[in-house]
Amino acid sequence: MTIKEFKLPDIGEGIAEGEIVSWKVTPGQQVKEEDEFVEVMTDKATVMITVPYDGVIKELTCKEGDVVPVESVIARIEVGATADSPAASTATAVSSGVSSGTSAAATAPAPAAPVSVPAPAAFVQASPGKVLAAPATRRRAREMGIDLHAVKGSGPRGRITNEDLSGVAAQPSRSAPAAATSAPRAAVSLPAPPPGVREERRPFRGMRRKIAEAMSRSKQTAAHFTYVDDINVGKLVALRTEAKQQYADSGINITYLPFIMKAVVAGMKQFPDMNSALDEAANEFVVKHYYNFGIATDTEQGLVVPVIKDVDQKSIAQLALELQELAAATREGRVGIDQLQGGTFTITNAGNIGGLFATPVINFPEVAILGVHAIKNTPVINAAGEVEAGKVMYLSVSIDHRLVDGATGARWMNVIKDCLENPTRLLLGSV
């Protein structure tokens, strides 16, 4: 039998290393091609890598929590072996936590030397999604507007192939994917601890560790300052209610966020420094004239920031549809690495949870992040000086003071305030 070394594959552009979050196999286990193999966390996403060969897991060379470079050997697989073969009984694991297989007998033959081969074309899927497809197939499906969950795969173990996508596209009656909800996830109710247990310990790894690293770097590098303003969104509430009714039959849920995104673009066109970043390696201030907005999304695994591209080129309805589809894909673990890259600015929306306002942490190396908060019934003073019932929302922007002055941030917020208090301008394209 041949023992092949499995190297951590190149998961995506710019990914240099990955953290082993969880092994789905144990040494000595018989596996088939495309079985779940290992869950890996990168700076961009958590991905599931599948088994590249039929055979037996000979050795796992790193443990859960280890951070390993791309192209590092993380496992050895005895190709074509079965779990009851003599060689399979010598399977081993690293001593610091991975379950080991059966010990080798004293008379067992020496295992074959491992063969160093290039990393195979392992199939990568976002965790915890269960659809099997190669990255190129997933990308093609997104471009074609096909929901992979609705496609029956013809490849090994149900893997979806390009031919399967072509077959679906050829169906004249193919309908668009069902619109996904963008509602916040329900609060998780954790079980009560056993009697007498005063504390519990959990491994600090995976998504939580990546979030911690990103937050720490941002706070240690960017000079945060926060500016807050209140917005009288009575007209916006009325306009959104009407739009929501108009698009209800099409399955598009019109939320407030598309209006806010368009208002942010209007502000950036007047104050371009708000859509910038600092290239520390080149010592250059990079002002971007494209508008790719990351939308902080609450998931079971932690905070994930998928990116809506070219916000300035899309209508309110187009943004609403893309937001709900991307939010659903993110929460279901179907978001691709390319959908988590290329952001120029981030929006975090806590309004559906509660609170008045917050001071969000910048998504470094971006220059700013906007916090969107709850709309509350509040007394306001109208143009005639009279007190009337109003609907008020707070927006809070955290800005890197190294790059943007407070006056610029305030004037930028004034543009957003004007757009949201007079939202018909957004629809008429006058801002």
C-alpha positions in Angstrom: 0.0 0.0 0.0 1.1 3.6 -0.6 1.1 6.1 2.2 0.4 9.6 0.9 1.1 12.8 2.8 -1.9 15.2 2.8 -0.8 18.8 2.8 -3.1 21.7 3.8 -4.3 23.0 0.4 -4.3 26.5 -0.8 -7.8 27.4 0.4 -8.0 30.9 -1.2 -6.1 33.9 -2.5 -3.9 35.5 0.2 -4.5 32.6 2.7 -1.1 31.6 4.1 -2.1 29.5 7.1 -5.1 27.8 8.8 -6.1 26.7 12.2 -7.1 23.1 12.7 -10.5 23.6 14.4 -11.7 20.0 14.5 -10.8 16.6 13.0 -13.6 14.6 11.5 -11.5 11.4 11.4 -9.3 9.4 13.7 -6.1 7.4 13.1 -7.0 3.9 11.9 -10.4 5.0 10.5 -11.3 3.7 7.1 -12.5 6.6 4.9 -13.9 7.2 1.4 -13.1 10.0 -1.0 -15.1 13.1 -0.1 -15.9 12.1 3.5 -15.6 15.0 5.9 -11.9 15.2 6.8 -10.9 18.4 8.8 -12.5 21.7 9.6 -10.0 24.6 9.1 -10.3 28.2 10.1 -8.6 31.0 8.1 -8.6 34.7 8.5 -11.6 34.7 6.1 -13.8 31.8 6.9 -14.2 28.3 8.4 -14.0 25.6 5.7 -14.5 21.9 5.6 -11.9 19.9 3.7 -12.9 16.5 2.5 -11.0 13.3 2.2 -9.1 13.1 -1.1 -8.6 9.3 -1.3 -10.2 6.0 -0.3 -8.1 4.3 2.4 -7.2 4.4 6.1 -6.0 7.4 8.1 -2.4 6.5 9.0 -1.5 9.5 11.0 -2.7 13.0 12.0 0.4 15.2 12.4 -1.2 18.2 14.2 -3.8 18.7 16.8 -6.9 20.8 17.1 -6.0 24.4 17.8 -2.7 24.2 15.9 -2.0 26.9 13.3 -0.2 25.5 10.3 1.1 27.0 7.0 -0.4 26.1 3.7 1.4 23.2 2.1 2.3 21.7 5.5 1.7 18.0 6.0 -1.3 17.6 8.3 -2.1 13.9 7.8 -0.9 10.7 6.2 -3.3 8.4 4.4 -2.7 4.8 3.4 -4.4 4.7 0.0 -6.5 1.6 -0.8 -6.1 0.1 2.7 -8.9 -1.2 4.8 -9.3 -0.8 8.6 -8.6 -4.5 9.3 -5.4 -4.7 7.2 -2.1 -5.3 9.2 -0.6 -2.0 8.2 -3.6 0.0 9.3 -3.2 -1.1 12.9 0.0 1.0 13.2 -1.9 4.3 12.7 -0.8 7.0 15.1 -1.7 10.5 16.1 0.1 13.4 17.6 0.4 12.9 21.4 -1.3 16.1 22.5 -5.0 15.4 22.0 -5.9 13.5 18.9 -7.4 10.0 19.6 -5.0 7.3 18.6 -5.8 4.0 16.8 -4.9 0.5 17.7 -1.3 -0.1 18.8 0.9 -2.0 16.3 1.7 -5.6 17.2 5.4 -6.4 17.9 5.5 -8.6 14.7 3.7 -6.1 12.5 5.6 -5.3 9.3 7.3 -1.9 9.0 5.0 0.7 7.4 5.8 1.9 3.9 7.7 5.1 3.6 5.4 8.1 2.9 5.2 9.4 -0.6 5.4 13.2 -0.8 2.9 14.3 -3.4 1.4 17.7 -4.2 -1.8 18.6 -2.2 -4.7 16.9 -3.9 -7.7 18.8 -5.2 -9.5 18.3 -2.0 -13.0 19.6 -2.0 -13.6 22.6 0.3 -17.0 23.6 1.6 -17.9 26.3 4.1 -18.8 24.7 7.5 -21.4 23.5 8.5 -22.9 23.2 5.0 -23.2 19.6 3.7 -23.2 20.3 0.0 -20.2 18.7 -1.7 -18.7 20.7 -4.6 -15.3 22.0 -5.7 -14.6 25.7 -5.2 -14.7 26.4 -8.9 -18.2 24.7 -9.1 -19.4 26.8 -6.2 -18.2 30.0 -7.9 -19.9 29.0 -11.1 -23.1 28.3 -9.3 -23.1 31.8 -7.7 -22.5 33.4 -11.1 -25.4 31.4 -12.5 -27.7 32.2 -9.6 -28.1 28.5 -8.7 -28.7 27.3 -5.1 -26.5 24.3 -4.7 -28.9 22.9 -2.0 -31.5 22.5 -4.8 -29.1 20.5 -7.1 -28.7 16.8 -7.1 -25.1 15.9 -7.5 -24.0 13.1 -9.9 -20.4 12.8 -8.6 -19.0 10.5 -6.0 -21.0 10.7 -2.7 -23.4 13.1 -4.4 -20.8 15.7 -5.3 -22.1 18.5 -7.6 -20.3 18.8 -10.9 -20.2 21.5 -13.6 -22.3 19.2 -15.7 -25.0 19.2 -13.0 -25.1 23.0 -13.1 -25.4 23.0 -16.9 -28.3 20.5 -16.6 -30.1 22.8 -14.1 -29.5 25.9 -16.2 -30.9 24.1 -19.3 -34.2 23.6 -17.6 -36.6 26.2 -19.0 -38.8 26.3 -15.9 -36.0 26.7 -13.4 -37.2 29.2 -10.8 -35.0 31.5 -8.8 -33.8 30.4 -5.4 -36.2 31.0 -2.6 -35.6 34.2 -0.8 -33.9 33.6 2.5 -34.8 35.4 5.7 -32.4 37.9 7.2 -34.0 37.7 10.6 -31.6 37.6 13.5 -30.8 34.2 14.9 -32.6 33.2 18.1 -30.7 33.5 21.4 -29.1 30.2 22.4 -30.2 28.8 25.7 -27.3 27.0 27.3 -27.9 24.1 29.6 -27.5 24.6 33.3 -24.1 23.5 34.7 -24.0 20.3 36.8 -24.5 20.8 40.5 -21.3 21.9 42.3 -19.6 23.1 39.1 -18.3 26.7 39.7 -16.7 27.3 36.4 -16.1 25.8 33.0 -13.3 26.0 30.5 -13.6 26.0 26.7 -10.8 25.8 24.1 -9.9 29.3 22.9 -9.6 28.6 19.2 -11.4 28.7 15.9 -13.7 31.6 15.1 -13.5 33.2 18.6 -9.7 33.3 18.5 -9.7 34.9 15.0 -12.2 37.5 16.2 -10.1 38.2 19.2 -7.0 38.6 17.1 -8.7 41.0 14.7 -10.2 43.1 17.4 -6.9 43.4 19.3 -5.0 44.4 16.2 -7.6 47.0 15.4 -7.6 48.6 18.8 -3.8 48.4 19.1 -3.2 50.0 15.6 -6.1 52.3 14.7 -6.7 55.5 16.8 -10.4 55.1 17.4 -12.8 57.9 17.9 -16.6 57.7 17.7 -19.1 60.2 16.5 -22.8 59.7 17.1 -25.9 61.4 15.7 -29.6 60.9 15.9 -31.7 60.6 12.7 -35.4 61.4 12.4 -36.4 58.6 10.1 -40.2 59.1 10.1 -40.2 59.6 6.3 -37.9 56.6 5.8 -40.2 54.4 7.9 -43.1 55.3 5.7 -41.2 54.8 2.4 -39.7 51.5 3.6 -43.2 50.3 4.6 -44.6 51.1 1.1 -41.6 49.4 -0.6 -41.9 46.3 1.6 -45.5 45.9 0.5 -44.7 46.4 -3.2 -42.0 43.7 -3.2 -43.7 41.2 -0.8 -44.9 39.0 -3.7 -41.5 38.8 -5.2 -40.0 37.4 -2.0 -37.7 40.4 -1.5 -37.6 41.7 2.1 -37.0 45.4 1.9 -35.2 46.4 5.1 -33.7 49.8 6.2 -30.1 48.7 5.5 -30.2 49.2 1.7 -31.3 52.8 2.2 -28.5 53.3 4.8 -25.9 51.8 2.4 -26.9 54.1 -0.4 -26.8 57.1 2.0 -23.3 56.0 3.1 -22.2 56.0 -0.6 -23.6 59.5 -1.0 -21.5 60.7 2.0 -18.4 59.0 0.6 -18.7 60.6 -2.7 -18.5 64.0 -1.0 -15.9 62.9 1.5 -13.8 60.2 -0.2 -11.4 59.8 2.7 -14.2 57.8 4.5 -13.7 55.0 2.0 -10.0 54.5 2.5 -7.3 52.4 4.1 -3.7 52.8 5.2 -1.1 50.6 3.3 1.5 50.5 6.1 4.0 48.5 4.0 4.0 51.1 1.3 3.4 54.0 3.7 0.5 55.1 1.4 -3.0 56.4 2.1 -5.3 54.5 -0.3 -8.6 56.2 -1.2 -11.0 53.8 -2.9 -13.5 54.8 -5.6 -15.4 51.6 -5.4 -17.9 50.7 -2.7 -17.8 47.2 -1.3 -19.5 47.1 2.1 -19.0 44.4 4.7 -22.1 43.5 6.7 -21.3 42.2 10.1 -23.5 39.1 10.6 -24.2 37.2 13.8 -23.8 33.4 13.4 -23.7 30.4 15.7 -19.9 30.3 15.1 -19.4 34.1 15.8 -19.3 37.3 13.9 -18.7 36.9 10.2 -18.5 39.8 7.7 -19.6 39.0 4.1 -19.2 41.7 1.5 -21.7 43.3 -0.8 -19.8 44.5 -3.9 -20.4 47.6 -5.9 -23.1 49.1 -3.7 -23.2 52.3 -5.8 -24.2 50.4 -8.9 -27.2 48.6 -7.4 -30.8 49.6 -6.6 -32.5 49.4 -3.3 -34.3 46.2 -4.3 -31.1 44.6 -5.7 -29.3 45.4 -2.4 -32.2 44.0 -0.4 -32.2 40.7 -2.3 -28.4 40.3 -2.1 -28.4 41.1 1.6 -31.0 38.5 2.5 -29.3 35.8 0.3 -25.9 36.6 1.6 -27.1 36.6 5.3 -28.7 33.2 4.8 -25.6 31.8 3.2 -23.4 33.1 6.0 -25.6 31.7 8.8 -25.9 28.3 7.0 -22.1 28.1 6.4 -22.4 28.4 2.6 -20.6 31.6 2.1 -17.5 31.4 -0.1 -14.1 32.9 0.7 -14.4 35.3 -2.2 -17.6 36.7 -0.6 -15.6 37.6 2.5 -12.9 39.5 0.8 -12.5 43.0 -0.9 -14.5 45.1 1.6 -13.8 48.9 1.8 -16.1 49.7 4.7 -18.2 47.8 7.3 -21.7 48.3 8.7 -22.8 46.5 11.9 -26.5 46.5 12.7 -27.5 45.9 16.3 -30.9 47.6 16.0 -32.9 44.3 16.0 -31.4 43.4 19.4 -31.8 46.6 21.3 -29.8 49.3 23.0 -29.4 53.0 22.2 -26.0 53.2 20.5 -22.5 51.6 20.7 -18.9 52.3 19.7 -18.0 49.6 17.2 -14.4 48.4 16.6 -13.0 49.2 13.1 -12.6 46.3 10.7 -8.9 46.9 10.2 -7.3 48.1 7.8 -10.5 49.9 6.8 -10.7 53.5 8.0 -14.2 53.4 9.6 -17.2 51.3 10.7 -20.8 52.4 11.0 -23.1 51.2 13.8 -26.8 51.1 13.0 -29.2 51.1 16.0 -32.8 50.7 16.9 -35.6 53.0 15.7 -37.4 54.3 18.7 -40.6 56.2 19.2 -39.4 59.6 20.4 -40.8 63.1 20.8 -39.4 65.5 18.2 -39.8 69.2 17.5 -41.0 69.9 14.0 -40.3 72.9 11.7 -43.1 74.8 13.4 -41.5 74.4 16.8 -44.2 72.0 17.9 -43.6 68.7 19.7 -44.8 65.6 17.9 -44.3 61.9 17.9 -41.3 60.9 15.8 -39.2 57.9 15.0 -35.5 58.4 15.8 -32.5 56.2 15.1 -28.9 56.6 16.3 -26.0 56.1 14.0 -22.5 55.8 15.5 -19.3 55.8 13.4 -15.9 54.8 14.7 -13.1 56.3 12.7 -9.3 55.9 12.5 -8.2 59.3 13.7 -4.8 58.8 12.2 -6.3 59.2 8.8 -9.5 61.1 9.1 -10.2 64.3 11.1 -13.2 64.6 13.4 -14.7 67.4 11.3 -14.6 65.2 8.1 -16.4 62.4 10.0 -19.0 64.8 11.2 -19.7 66.3 7.8 -19.9 62.9 6.3 -22.5 61.9 8.9 -24.4 65.1 8.1 -24.8 63.9 4.4 -26.1 60.5 5.6 -28.5 62.2 8.0 -29.9 64.4 5.3 -30.3 61.5 2.9 -32.2 59.3 5.5 -34.4 62.2 6.7 -35.3 62.9 3.0 -35.1 59.4 1.6 -36.8 60.1 -1.8 -33.5 61.6 -2.9 -32.0 58.1 -2.7 -34.6 56.8 -5.1 -34.4 59.7 -7.5 -30.6 59.4 -7.7 -30.1 63.1 -6.7 -27.5 62.2 -4.1 
